[in-house]
Amino acid sequence: MTYPRYQRPSMILSHDEALRGEKFAKTPGRGQYVPSGVDWHHASSSSPERKEQGGNRARNGKKSPPIGVLKPKKAYNVSIIIGNLRIPISEVGQALYRMDEKALEPDFLRRLMAYLPDNTELDEYLNMSSRDVGRLNQADQFVYELAHVQGYESRIKAIVLKASFGEKVYRVREHLINLKKACAEVKRSSKLAKVLETLLSVRSQVGGQQASRPFRLELLSRLHMVRLEGRAGNLLQLLVQAVQAGCPDCCIISDELPTVTRVSKVSSADLQEELTELRRMLQEASTLLASMSGLNDGRPAGVIDNFPDIVGHFISEASDSLQVLFSLQAAALDEFHSLLVYLGEDPKQGGGVVGGSEQIFSILAEFLLKFERLAKG
C-alpha cells in the first residue's frame, strides 16, 4: 500500500467566511484546520470551545499564533524528520498501534528516537487543553500524537530493533558463508598449490638461512623484502621468474580464489561482537514484550494493537535465526582450522572465535596482489 505524503490542510479563509465565524467553526476540513489527535482524545471540532475559538479568530481577523512544547532546535529537527512521513499526522498513533512498518519505516523511526519527548514535555502533552492542541505547530502535533500512544517508546524501539536484527543477521551470515567458501577455494586451488610448491623449491635452491627455516604462511607477506645472497633482486622476483618459466598458467591465481580478498576485510573480533549484539537484541525484545503486558486495557476503542503478536513472532523467528548462525559459525570454524592444517599452521595459534581469519586471508590477498602485479610486468 502506498501512502500519500501528508500535506497540511489550507487555513486560508475567504472574505465571506471571515465574516461568518460560525460557518468557519462548523466546517472542518474546508476553512478550518482540524489538529491531529482530536478524534482520538478529548477535543472535538464541533465543541462549543472550538466554535468560540473559531468565532473569536474570525472576529479579530487574525489566526492565533502556533504554540509549541518542544524547544526550538528539537522542534526544528523533528519537523525535518517528519518531512518524510508517509501518512497524515492524525494517523500516526493508529499506525504505531498496528506496528505498521510501511507507514512508519524503521529508518524514519531510528532518526526520530533521538528526539522523543522527555518527562516534562510528555507531562505537558498529556495535560494539554483541546484549545492548545489546536494551536500546536506541526512538529508538536506529531509528538502529541506519539505521546498519547501507550508504550510508544517501546513500540518504536521494537520496530527499529526488528529491522536492525535482520540487517545484522544478513551481514553475519554472509561473512560466515564467505569464510567457508574462501577456505574451500584455497584448499581446492591447484594454481596456488603449484606456486607454493615452486616457492619451496626456490628457497631450497637459494640456500642459506632461507632454506634452513621452516615455511610459515607469513613469509608470503615478506617475499619482496628477502634479499638473495650473491644475486640481484628479491625472493618474490625469483619466484615469479620460476613460475613464468615452469608453469605460466599459474601467473594468475586470483581467478581460483575470488572470495579471499572479501573475507580478509572482516575482523573475526568484529564478527564476534555482532553475534554478541544479536543476543543482546533478542533479550531486549523479550524485555520490551514483557514490559508491555497489561497495557491493552487503556488503548482507544476500536484500535487494533498488534504489538504482542508481532514482537512475539519476531522473538520466535529471531531465536531460530540465531541458532542457525551459531551452527554456521561452528562449521566455519571447523573449515578454517582445516585450512590452517593444510597450510602447515597451528590452529591453536589462530586466536579469535573464527581463528583470526582476517590475518590469514590478508596475507593471502596481499600475496596475490603483489605476485600477479609483478607477473604481469
N, C-alpha and C positions, 0 to 999 in steps of 0.2 A: 504494500500500500504506500503510495506517495503522498506525503503531507505537504500542503502549500505553506510557504513561508508566512509568518504572521505579519500582518500589516495593521497598524493602529487605526481604528475607525475615525472618520473625519469628525472634528469638533467644530467645524465652521457652520455658523447659522446664517440663514437668510435674514433680510431686514424684517420680514413679517414674523418670522419665528422668534426673533429677538424681542419683538413687541409682545408676543404671546408666550410668556414664560410657562404658562400652563401646558401648551402643546409641546414645548421642549421637554418638560418633565415627564410627559406621558408617552413620548415616542422614543424609546431606547433603540439604539442601533441606527437611527437616521440622523437626528440632530444632536443626540446626547451620547456621550461616551460612557458606556457601562463598564466599570472596572472589573477586572478578573476577580473571582472569588465570591461575587455577590450571590450567585445561585447556590454556592456551597455553604455559605456562612449566614450570619445573622442579618445581613443587609438585604434590601430589596429595592429595585429601581422604581417600584411603584409606591414605596412607603411615603408617608407624609414628610418625613425628614428629607428624603430625596427630592420630593416636589418643592419643598420650601427652598432647598439649596438651589434647584434649577430656577425657581422664580426669582430669588434674590440675584442670582447671577445675571438673569435676563434684564431685571430692572436696573441693575448697576451698569449693564452694558459691558461688563468685564468678566473674564473667566478667573476663577480662583487659581492662584499660582500653585504649581505642584509642590508637594512636600516629600520629604524623604527621611528614612530612619538610618540608612547606611551612610557612612562617611563618604564625602565626595569621591575620593580616589577609589574606594571599594565599589561604589555605585557605578563609576565610570568603567571599571574592569568588568563588572557584571553585565553592563549594557553592551559592551563589545562581545562578550561571550554569547549572550542571548541573541545577538545578531544572526547567529546560525541556527536558532531554534526553528524546528520544522513544524511546530503546531502552535495554535493560539495560546497565549499565556493562561487563559481560563481553563485549558485542558491539561495543564502540566500536572496538577495533583492526581487526576484520574490516570494519566499515563504512568505516573510513579507507582500508584497502587497496582496497576497492571504489570509493572516491571517491563514496560514496552521499550525494547532496545532500538526499535526503528524510529519511534518518536523522540526518545531521549538516548541518543547514541553514546556509547561508553566514552569516546574521546571528548565529547561535549561535557559529560559529567565529570570526567577526570580533570578538565580545566576548571570546572566550577567548584571543585572541592576546596580549593584554597580560599574561597570567598563565601562560604556558608555563614549564616548569622551566628554571632556569639550569644551568650546567655542574655545580655542586656538587650540586644536587638530583638532576640526571639520573644522576650517578655513584652516588648513594645508592640510587636506584630500581633501577638495573641490577645492583647488587651485593647486593641485599636477600635475606635468607633467606626461605624459604617460611613459616616461623613468623611472622616480622614482617609479611609480606604479609597474612597472615590477620588481623592486628590493625590494619591501616590504617583510618583514618577514611574516610568516603565520598569527600571531595574528593581525598585522596591515592590512593585506589583508582582513581579516574578518571584522574588524571595518570600513575599507574603503568602503566595500560593504554596511554596515549599513548606513554610512554617506550619501550615495547617494540615499537613500530611503526617499521620502518626508514624514515628520512626523514620522520618525522611532521610536522615543521615545514614542510617543502617541500610536503607534501600539503595541509596546512591552508591555506598561502598560495595554492596553486593553486586550491583551491575558492573561496576568498574573491576572488581576482583574477578568476577566470572570471565570477563573479556581478557584481562591480563593473564589469568591462569592458562587460558587456551593458547595465548601467544607464546608463553614460556614453554609450555609442553611441546609446541611445534618446534621451537628452536632446539631444545634439548634432544628431542627425538631425532631431528635432522642431523645433529652432530654425532650422536651415538651410531646412527646408521652409517654415516660417512666414515666414522672411525673404523668400524668393522670392514667397510668396503676398502678403505685405504690399506689396512693390514693385509687383506686378501690380495690386493693388487701388487704389493711389494713382494709377497711370497710367490706369486704367480709370474712375476716379470722375468722372462728369460733374458732380456737385454740387460737389466740391472745385474742379474746373476753373472752374466758374462763379463760385464765391466768390473765388478768386484773381483772376479777371478783373475782378470787381467791385472788389476791393481796389486794383488798379492804376488803375482809373477814378477811384475816390475819392481816391487820392493825387494824381492829376493835377488834380482839381478843387480840392483843398485848396491846392495851390501851395506856394510857399516852399521850404524845404530838402528836404521830403519828396519833392516832385515831381522835384527835380534829382538825387536819389540813385538809383543802380541798385538794383533789387529783389534782396534776398537772403532766403533762407528764414528766417534767424534773426530777421528783422523780425517774424515771426508771434508770437514769444515776447515782443515788446516793444510790441505794438499798444496795450495798455492803459495804457502809460506815455507814449505820444506825445500831447502836448497840441497842440491846434489853435490857430493864430493867429486871434484875433478871434472864436473860437467856444467854446461851452461843451462839456464832455465831452472824450473822447479818440478816437483813431483807431479803436479796436475798437468803440466805441459807434456811431460814424458808419458803419462797415462793416455792422454788424448792422442798422441802420436802412435802409441801402440794399438789403440782401438781402431784408429783410422787405417792402420796397416793390416791388422788381423781380422777385424770384424766391423767394416764400415757401416753396416746396417744398424749397429748399436750406438752410433753417434747421437741419435735422437732417442732418448729413453722415456721422456715425459708422456709420449702417446700411450704407454702402457701403465702410467701412474697418474691419471687425471685428477684423482681426489687428494693426493698427497699435500699439495700446496694449500688447499682449502682447510684441511684438518690442522695444519701447522699453525693456523691463525687463531685457534681456540684454546684457551688455557684450561687445563684439567681442574685447576683450583676454581676458576670461574664457573665451570660446569657443576662442580660440587655445590657451590653457592646457589646456583639456580635450583638444584634439586632440594636443597635445604629450604629455600624460599617457597618452593611449591608446597612442601609440607606445612610451612607456617601459614600459607594462604588457605589451605584446606582446613586447618584448625580455626582460622579466623572466620571462615564461612560457617562452621559449626557453631561458633560463639554468637555470630550475628543471628542465626536461626533461633538459637535458644533465647536470646535477648528479646526477640520479637513475639514470643509466645504470649498469648493473652491480650494482645493489643487490638485484636479484631473487633472487640466489643464496641469500641468507640469510633469506628470509621463511619463516614457519611452513609446514609441509607442509599441502597441501590448501587454502591460502589463495589466492584469486584476486587478482592485482594489476592493477587497471585503469588505474593512473596513466599509463603510456606511451601507451595508446590514447586515453584521454580528453583528456589535455593535448595530445597531438599533433593530434588532431582539432580541438580548440579553437584552436590556433595557426593551422591552415589556414583555419578559418572566420573567425577574427578578422582575419587578413590581408586576406581578401576584403571584410569589413565596413569595414575602414579605407580600402581603396581606393575603395569606394563613397562613403564620407564625403568624401574629398578631391575626388572628381568633383563631388559635390553642393555642396561649398564653392566650387569654381571656378564652377559655374553660378550660385550665389547671388551671388558677387562680380560676375559679368558683369551680372546683373539689377540689382544695386544701382547699379553705375556707370551703367547705362542710365537709372535713376531720377534720379540726380544731374544728368545731362544734361537730362532732361525738366524738372527744377525750376530749371534755369539755374545749377546749381552746378558747380564744377570737381572732377571725380573725383580729381585728383591731390592735392587738399586734404583728402580724406576721412580719410586716415590709417587705420591698423589693417589687419588681414588682411581684414576684411569692411567696409572703408571707414568705420569709425566709425559704423556703422549706428545705434547707440543714440542718438547725438546728433541725427541727422536725425529719427528716429521719435519721440524725446522732444519735439522742437519741435512736430511734427505732433500728437502726442497731447495736449500741453498746450493747443495752439491749439483743438483740437476741444472740449476740456472747457470752456474759457472762452467760446468763441463760442456753443456750444449752451446753456450755462447762462444767458448774457445774452439769447439769443434767446427762451428760454422765459419770461423775465421773472421 
